[in-house]
Amino acid sequence: MKKVVYLHGLESKQNCLKVHYLRDIGFEVLNPKMDYKDPNCFDETQKLIENFNPDLIIGSSMGGYFAWFMGKYFETPVILLNPALHSRSFEPVIDNWGCELASKVYLVTGKDDDVIDPSRTVKWLNENDKWDWNPNNHIVGKHGHRTPVSILETFFSYYPSLFPTEYVE
């Protein structure tokens, strides 16, 4: 069974509909409760992920910011859903060690996102992740900042290699 970590956003809760969807399609999901303002959040999450040993890390908004770092640290592919790579309302405590490692980056943005500007996100990735980021790995949805489950369904239809092979309808 493929393992995925799902890191929710700043104002979101764990066990959202996307987590249920990921479990329903055959992933084993680690979905920790995130208190991004806690200075120990990054280190504690890093330990949880290390013990879980995921095949994929998905992060939404502030969770996408954490996922980007965690993917590089664990050399694990990441799916970033409207990630807060820029324009954060505060700076969480992040340990940058390991950022020079490789992680394939997939990006999903909502064209109507009024919280995190998707064009600035693409610009940020082009400037800060030249080795792992491929602009062809970008899906733009018709949604705002909150990513609907249907976008994950679309994502896995574009990138079936990331889909759990054990899944049978």
N, C-alpha and C positions, 0 to 999 in steps of 0.2 A: 504494500500500500504506500503510495506517495504521501509524503508529509509536507504540510504547508503551515507556515506561521502567518497569522493575520493580525496586524497591528492597527487598531482602530484610531480614529482621529481624536483631537483634543477635547471636543465637546460630545463625543460619541461614547457609546457603551459597548462592552464586549457582548458576544453572542447576538450580533445583528443578523439581518436576513442574509447577508453575503456569507457569513460564517455557516449558517444553516445550509445554504446552497452548496458551499464547498464540501461539507460533510455528505450531503445528499448525492453528490456526483462521485464520491469515493475517496476523498482526501481524508487523512488523519490530520486534524487541525489543532494547533496550539494557538489559543486566543487569550493572551494574558490581559488582565485589567491594567491599564496604563494610567499612571498619574505623572504626566509629563513635567509637572512643576516640582516633583520630588527629585532632589539632586542625585539620588541613587537609582532612579528609574532606568537609565541607560545600562548601568553595570548589572543590575538585577535582571533586566531583559536579556542582556548578552549571555548571562549564565543559563537562563531558561532555554534559550535557543541552542546554546552549545550542547546541553543535555538532550535536547529533542532531535538534533541533527536533521534539519529539514532539507527537502529537495527544492523548495521554493519559499520565498518570503514576499508577502503582499502587505503593503502599507497604504493607508488612506490619510491624506492631509498631513498632520504632524506625524502620524504613524508612517507615512511615506518617507519623511525626512529620516526617521530612525531606520526604516527598512533599507534606505540607500546606504547608510553606514554599515548596517549589519550584513548586508549582502556582500560588501567588500571584505569585511572582517572574516566572514565564513566562506567566501568565494562561492556564493550561492546566487542563482538568478533572482531578480526582484521584479515585481509588478508594482509600479507606483501609480496610485489613483489620486489625481489632483494633489500631488505632494507639496508640502510646505517647504520646498528647498530654498525659498526666498520669502520675503514679506511675512515672516512669522510675527505673532503678537508678543512673543517673548523668546528668549534664547534658552532652551533647555541645556542641561549639563551633558555634554557629549565627549566621549573619549575617542579622539581621531585615530588612534593607533590602528593600523591595519587598512587604512583607506587606500594605500597604494596597491592593494591586492585587486584581483579582477572579479567582476560580477556582471553578468549580462543584464542590461537594464531594459525593461519594457515600460512604456509610459501610456497611461490612459488619462486624457483630460476631457473636461466638459467645456464645450465652446461657450456656454453661458455661465461659466464659473465667475462669480463676482467677489470671491474671497481670495483666491490665488490665481493671478493672471496667467492663463495657459501659454501665451506667447513669451512671457518672461521666463516661464519654466523651461521651455524649449531653449531659449537663449542661455539660461543658466547651465543646462546640461551640455550644450555645445561648447561653453567656455570652461566647464569644470569636470567633464567626464568624457574626454575625447577618445579614450580607449575602449570603454565598455558601452557607451551610448551610441546607438545607430538610429538616426531619425526615421528609418523605415520601420522601426519597432514602436510605432506611435499610433494609437487609435484615438480619434476625436469623436466624442459622442455629442448628442444634442441635449445633454443634461447640464446642470449647474454644479455646485461644489459637492453635493452629496451624490455619490455614484450609485445608480440603481443596479440591482442584481442582473438585469438584462444585459448590461455592459460586460459583465464577467462572462456571460454566455457567449456574447459576440467575440470577446477576447479569445476564449478557448477554441472557437471555430476558426479563428485566424492562426492560432498557434497550437495545433493539436498535440504537438510533442510534449507540451507541458501538462496536458490533460492526463488524469490517472488512467493507465491502460487497463486496470482491473475493472473499470466501470462497464457494466452491462445493463442496458435498458430492459 
